[in-house]
Amino acid sequence: MVKPFAEAVAKMKKDEITKKPVKTQFGWHVIQLEDTRKTAPPTFDSVKEQLQMFAQNQRVEAYIGDLRKGAKIDVKKAAAK
């Protein structure tokens, strides 16, 4: 769940409906919490590959950000014919 949605649901009790619509990046939502259940967090082995990709993407984005900060871009207009 996206953060605003999850935060709204966390405050709700079973069979409750949100008093105000909840805005997320996907639009506005009126939420009814029908039931809850306990879920076990995933094992490290089951998410290890995703975590590695996430960490790698963060390093690449940081590297690209550093390159952009240090870049000197000089745009020259072509002469009209």
C-alpha positions as CSV (number, residue, x, y, z in Angstrom):
1,M,0.0,0.0,0.0
2,V,1.2,3.5,-0.6
3,K,2.0,5.6,2.5
4,P,-1.2,7.8,2.8
5,F,-3.4,4.7,2.3
6,A,-1.5,2.6,4.7
7,E,-1.5,5.4,7.4
8,A,-5.3,5.7,7.1
9,V,-5.9,2.0,7.3
10,A,-3.6,1.7,10.4
11,K,-5.8,4.2,12.3
12,M,-9.0,2.2,11.4
13,K,-11.0,-0.4,13.3
14,K,-12.7,-3.5,11.7
15,D,-15.8,-2.6,9.7
16,E,-15.0,1.2,9.9
17,I,-15.1,3.5,6.8
18,T,-12.8,6.5,6.5
19,K,-14.6,9.7,7.6
20,K,-12.7,11.7,4.9
21,P,-11.5,10.6,1.5
22,V,-7.8,9.7,1.4
23,K,-5.6,11.2,-1.4
24,T,-2.8,9.2,-2.9
25,Q,-0.9,9.4,-6.1
26,F,-3.6,7.2,-7.7
27,G,-6.5,9.5,-6.7
28,W,-9.0,9.8,-3.9
29,H,-10.2,6.8,-1.9
30,V,-13.0,6.0,0.6
31,I,-11.7,3.0,2.5
32,Q,-13.7,0.4,4.3
33,L,-11.7,-2.0,6.5
34,E,-13.5,-5.3,6.3
35,D,-11.0,-7.4,8.2
36,T,-7.4,-7.6,9.4
37,R,-4.9,-10.4,9.6
38,K,-1.4,-10.9,10.9
39,T,1.3,-11.4,8.3
40,A,4.8,-12.6,8.8
41,P,7.6,-10.5,7.2
42,P,9.3,-12.1,4.2
43,T,12.5,-14.0,4.8
44,F,15.8,-12.3,3.9
45,D,16.5,-14.9,1.3
46,S,13.2,-14.2,-0.5
47,V,14.0,-10.5,-0.8
48,K,17.8,-10.5,-1.0
49,E,17.9,-10.1,-4.8
50,Q,15.4,-7.1,-4.6
51,L,17.5,-5.5,-1.9
52,Q,20.6,-5.9,-3.9
53,M,19.0,-4.3,-7.0
54,F,17.6,-1.5,-4.8
55,A,21.0,-0.7,-3.3
56,Q,22.7,-0.9,-6.7
57,N,20.1,1.5,-8.2
58,Q,20.7,4.0,-5.3
59,R,24.4,3.9,-5.9
60,V,24.0,4.5,-9.7
61,E,21.5,7.4,-9.0
62,A,24.0,9.0,-6.5
63,Y,26.8,8.6,-9.0
64,I,24.8,10.2,-11.8
65,G,23.7,13.0,-9.5
66,D,27.4,13.7,-8.7
67,L,28.3,13.7,-12.3
68,R,25.5,16.2,-13.1
69,K,26.6,18.5,-10.3
70,G,30.1,18.6,-11.6
71,A,29.2,18.8,-15.3
72,K,29.8,22.0,-17.3
73,I,27.4,22.2,-20.1
74,D,27.9,24.8,-22.8
75,V,25.1,25.1,-25.4
76,K,26.0,27.0,-28.6
77,K,23.4,27.9,-31.2
78,A,24.1,26.9,-34.8
79,A,24.5,29.8,-37.2
80,A,21.5,30.5,-39.4
81,K,22.0,29.8,-43.1
